[in-house]
């Protein structure tokens, strides 16, 4: 993707704001002896580019379940004034995936979650038009039960899609997945979203007492759930690596993790796939 000078400058603004959030999360984790791990494209950027992937506009962080739940309790009282935690159940009755986000308050921009590609998100809630990073929970499970979990989580996710501000599935869904979500979301819109959240939480914890060293990230969208069956041994230790003039944590099994997500992760993707996935770059305000 070719950026205009303005878009390139705005992408840098977004990345710098996300680094402020990451630094804040890192500070709090260090204070409370919690461990985070960069994941997804942020992990790939750390390993391949020693910083952001040049066109990336996102930061993703994994936590093992115990640390994640502790962090959710700690963050509201520990975050600085410039930041805000919004849990997946706090989107004014709308569904915006099953993971929490930390937002940078001193920012304003248009996100790709807007229903009309305009100025509003999630029922005219302007606080959603801010820069954020994603916090993911890795749940303990076992190989025997994890595929049962995926089956039920997909149903629950489809039901929750009935509470999207924009109910249309993402483009990455297969025709079959779109048809399934269309049916489930029609049912789900008749079920209170709070009940669907409870269904999700019960299913996420389905096999935690029978863990065999398998981890599952149930909060991700339907098309990538099967790729998020991971091994706990990959997260037994963290490795410190440089990332844009700071030191960050990545899992000791980062090569296995990247191969699970991206297969040939050492090679750059085709040029047409090199574009930001979360924010529009034409208008970005930071103060």
Secondary structure, DSSP 8 states (H G I E B T S, - for coil): ----HHHHHHHHHHHHHHHHHHHHHHHHHHHTT---EE-HHHHHHHHHTSS--TT----EEEEEHHHHHHHHHHHHHHS-TTEEEE-TT-STT----SSEEEEESSEEEEETT-SSSSS--TTT-GGGSSEEEEEEEEEEE-HHHHHHHHHHHHHHHHHHGGG-SS-S--TTS-HHHHHHHHHHHHHHTTS-HHHHHHHHHHHHTTTGGG-SSEEE-TTS-GGGGGGGEEEGGGGSSEEEEE-SSSEEEEETTHHHHHHHHHSSTTS---GGG-S-SSEEEEEEEE-
